[in-house]
Amino acid sequence: MLTPWVQIDLAVLDRNLRTLREALDSHTSLMLVAKANAYGHGITPIARQAARSGVRWFAVAYISEALQVRAACEDAQILVLGAVAPEDIRALLDHRVLPIIVDEAHGHALARAARAQGHVLKAHLKVDTGMGRFGVQWQDAVGAYGRLSKDPGLEIVGLCTHLASYEPRKPSLGTEQMAHFFEVEAQIKKQANGPLFRHVSGSRAFLYRSDWDLDGVRVGIAAYGYGTSERGIRAATQPVLQWRTGVMQVKRVPADFPVGYYSTHITPAPTTLATLAVGYVDGYHRALSNKGFVLIRGRRCAVVGRVSMNWITVDCGPDADVAPGDEAVLIGEQAGESIWADELARLAKTIPYEMLTSIHADCERHYISAPNLPLSPNTSLRSRS
Ligand SMILES: Cc1ncc(COP(=O)(O)O)c(C=O)c1O
């Protein structure tokens, strides 16, 4: 194809989810973080497959994403990690979506909106133990819980925090944050009428700290196949997404041939250049100018010159047998070679999360179904997300 396209292997997702599930005790829920269009993988097909693979909990950033998950999974538990506006109360109630209370005023505002509809809203309370983002400050959390739990419009059914960092072999803020969380939890437990569903760990803490699993782990990047290559961790997963495009033009060039805007690359020797259909508009990072690699006919070809809006140029080498229409792998594997998002992220000085979520939502996404688990008729094998 002469436009960039994404291949998502739902069989790999299924394997990853089962691997993660097997690492957990039966009383801990695997909560799949499916925000940002399921980390660029397409929220609806990912939610459908995850539900088939046994996932019962989903975490998203916005109510709009929660509604997409609800449409895909009628019986899932869905948690919105961002601050839901009180105006969205009907959507929360009608679609059985759990919001997170990010501060006391937010909690009371949601409760007022729920009461106005004649309902009691179930919600989780977030404690800010050091992330400095959403949540009631941990020093105020016990008092805030006491007041919020007396509000007749609210039923607090969960308690959570988010870790800013975790390093397995060094002191890190995460360890301190957990001490604050456990302190708050112990106090709140004394006041609570029933059990609270407690969840803290993202992928990194999950991989190293089974003692922090509690009632649920909110796993994102590890489910999509990244961040699990270090030795000694609980579960190893594989990348679910590959990104490909086509060669549009091939040219044989001499030495000293300038390439791209501002001629930031000059060929040191005669070679073969290929121009590919992908650019920064599609999410191919400009920081990969003169740094990135692609695979063509199983060979690594360096990105030469600047990444431009719609095209990149790569050096295929003097003896390359490359032709227009050939497939180029931007992220993925070809003939035993591979380039994954974490390698590109290192070259671009960013993180695989950004590499994956930068891939434009308009890039066609093709889904490979999991064996013995056919996709439902509503999920097109060549759907646009
Ligand atoms: C609140 C929250 N929980 C969990 C996650 C999942 O993190 P990870 O992808 O590292 O597992 C995120 C991701 O950004 C998040 O914001």
Ligand as a Chemical Component Dictionary entry (heavy atoms), coordinates in Angstrom:
data_LIG
# 
_chem_comp.id                   LIG 
_chem_comp.type                 NON-POLYMER 
_chem_comp.pdbx_formal_charge   0 
_chem_comp.three_letter_code    LIG 
# 
loop_
_chem_comp_atom.comp_id 
_chem_comp_atom.atom_id 
_chem_comp_atom.alt_atom_id 
_chem_comp_atom.type_symbol 
_chem_comp_atom.charge 
_chem_comp_atom.model_Cartn_x 
_chem_comp_atom.model_Cartn_y 
_chem_comp_atom.model_Cartn_z 
_chem_comp_atom.pdbx_ordinal 
LIG C1 C1 C 0 -3.859 6.974 36.155 1  
LIG C2 C2 C 0 -3.160 5.965 35.295 2  
LIG N1 N1 N 0 -3.155 4.687 35.670 3  
LIG C3 C3 C 0 -2.541 3.741 34.940 4  
LIG C4 C4 C 0 -1.900 4.064 33.762 5  
LIG C5 C5 C 0 -1.228 2.974 32.970 6  
LIG O1 O1 O 0 0.149  3.129 32.918 7  
LIG P1 P1 P 0 1.060  2.093 32.132 8  
LIG O2 O2 O 0 0.737  2.283 30.680 9  
LIG O3 O3 O 0 2.444  2.512 32.451 10 
LIG O4 O4 O 0 0.696  0.748 32.593 11 
LIG C6 C6 C 0 -1.875 5.382 33.332 12 
LIG C7 C7 C 0 -1.182 5.717 32.084 13 
LIG O5 O5 O 0 -0.885 6.790 31.689 14 
LIG C8 C8 C 0 -2.536 6.371 34.122 15 
LIG O6 O6 O 0 -2.541 7.658 33.766 16 
# 
loop_
_chem_comp_bond.comp_id 
_chem_comp_bond.atom_id_1 
_chem_comp_bond.atom_id_2 
_chem_comp_bond.value_order 
_chem_comp_bond.pdbx_ordinal 
LIG C1 C2 SING 1  
LIG C2 N1 SING 2  
LIG C2 C8 DOUB 3  
LIG N1 C3 DOUB 4  
LIG C3 C4 SING 5  
LIG C4 C5 SING 6  
LIG C4 C6 DOUB 7  
LIG C5 O1 SING 8  
LIG O1 P1 SING 9  
LIG P1 O2 DOUB 10 
LIG P1 O3 SING 11 
LIG P1 O4 SING 12 
LIG C6 C7 SING 13 
LIG C6 C8 SING 14 
LIG C7 O5 DOUB 15 
LIG C8 O6 SING 16 
# 
